[in-house]
Amino acid sequence: MTAHTLNLESVVELSDDQFYLLCRRNPDLRFERSAQGDLIIMSPTGSETGNRNIELGADLVIWNRRTKLGYCFDSDSGFKLPNGANRAPDLSWIRKERYETLSKPERKKFAPICPDFVMELMSPSDELRVVQAKMAEYIENGAKLGWLINPEAKQVEIYRPGRDKELLEMPQTLSGEEVLPGFELDLGFMWEE
């Protein structure tokens, strides 16, 4: 996915409602907004990345249906982070008791909450430093666990609050730790060629 960033400073300031409307009126594009107000425009992913995303998401959804501990979200779900950024992780999850504090109107738009868990899956056109900065931003805004999966490098970076990121080479599984208790993600298929 190719991303383009528009610096809107001194040109236009989009309200939350205007940003939401912009996203709804342009369904073929994915938008994010940085904490500084820059508009990030992304094209849809390729089929390989889309397939990997749904495979990974299916495991999380199955675990969540069994445990009923929270709510799962795909890459079309946007969130308004505490720092003002609007982000849409490839996969995310929020504890039930946190999500249910949001009002129905807040849930219908870009929920003003940072997910407890976020995952980003690198696609061939992503810039590693940009995605790493997003992962750090999620943690700084309240995420408890983050996974950056990089199929090309055959690596996973794990992000946690108050700790340095951990780099794993071709892990076969990832543990949801205490954030996603009992969840293990099978990554064996990710490293096959």
N, C-alpha and C positions, 0 to 999 in steps of 0.2 A: 504494500500500500504506500503510495506516495503522499506525503503530507506537505502542505504549503501553509506558511504562517503569514497572516496579515496584521501589521501593526496599525491599529485603529486609533492610537493616541492622537489627540487633538483633531481628529476627523469626526468620529462618532462614538458615542458611548451607548452601548446596548444595555437596556435594562434586562433583568432576568426574564420577564415576560416576552420582550422582543427577541432575545436569544432563543427562547423556546419556540417561538413562532417561526423564526428563521430556520430552525432545524426541521420543524414539521412541514414547512413549505418546500423543502429541498431533500426529500427522502432518499435520493440516490447518493447523497454525500453524508459523511459523518463529520460532525463539528465538535470541537472542544474549545474551551476558552481558558487561557492562562490566568493566573492571579493578577497579572498586569493588564488584562483586558485584550490581549492579542487573540485573534480568531485563528484557530488551527483547522484547516480543511483537509479531510482525508478521503481518498477514494475507497470504494469497497475492496476487501481483500481478494486475493486469488483463490481459486478453488482448493488448492492444497492447504493453505492456511485456514480457510473456512472449515474444511474437513477436520483438521486437527483441533480447532476450537470446539467443534460440536462433540467430538470424541471426549475431550477433556471435561467439557461441561456436563456431559451425560453422567460421568462418574460422580461428580459433585451432586447433581440433582438426585440420583439414586440414593446416595448416602443421606441427603437431607430429607428425602421422603421417608426414609426409614427412621431417622432420629427426630424429625420435626423440631429441630433446634433453631431454624432460621429461614431466611429467604435467599434464593439464588437469583443471579442476574446475568444476562448475556451482554455482548458488546454494544447492543443498541440502547442500553440503560445508562442514562447520564445522572451524575450526582453533583450537587453544589457543595464543594469542600469548604471547611471553615475559613481557608485563606481566600475564598472568593472564586477559585478556579472551578470550571465545569469540566469534569472528566468522565470518560466512559471506558473503564477497564474491559479487557477482553472477557474476563470472567470475574465475578465478585459474589460475596456472600455477607449478609448482615444478620447478627443474632436477633432472634424473634423479639425479645423484650425491647431492644433498641429500635427496631423498625416500627414496631407497633405504637411507639410514642409519637410517630408522625401523624399528622392529620390526613384525611382523605385528599384534600386539595394538594398537600405537599407531596403525596405519593403519586399523584397523577402527572406531575411535571418532573423536573429534575430534583429529586429528593435532597433536602439540605442535610446531608449526612455523609460521612466517609465510611465506606464499607469496612468491616472487621478484617476481611480477607480479600486480596486482589491478586489477579494473575494477568500478566501480559505475555503474549506469545509473539516472539519476533517474527516478522515476515521479511522476505528478502530485501525489500526497499527501506525497512526501518533503519534508523541510525541508532546504534547501541547507546551512545551517550545521552541521546534524547529520551529513550525509553528508561534508562537508568535514572535520569533526573525525575521522571514521572513516578518511578517506584519510590524514590526518596521522598517525593512530595506526598504520596499516599501515607507513608509512615509518619511523616511530620504532622499530618492532619488527622491522625487517629487510627490508621490501619494497624492491626496487631500482627499480621503475617502477610508477606507478599512473595510471589514467585515470578521471576522473569525467566521464561523458557526460551532458549536460543537453539533451535534445531540445527542450524548451519554449523555453529561452533560445538554442538553436542554438549551444551552446558546449561546449568540452571543456577541462577543467583537467588538466594533466599534473603529476604529483608525482614528484620524484626526491630521493634523500638529499642533504643538504647544499646544496640549491638552493631558491630561491623557486619556488612553483608557477607554471606557465606557462599563460596563458589563450589559447585559440585560438577564433576565430569561424568557424563552419561549415567546419571542415577537411574536405576530400574524402578524405584518407587520414591514418592515424597510423602512425608507424614504431615498431617494437618495439625499435629502437636496439640496443645491445649486449646487452640483457637477452634479447630474443627475436630473435636475428640473422636477418635476411632476411625478417622478418614485416612485412607492411603490411596494415593493416585498412582496407578500403574503407568509408567512411562516407557516400557519396553518397546512399544510400537513406534515411538518417536525417533528412536535411533536406528531403526531398520532402513535399509536403502533398497 
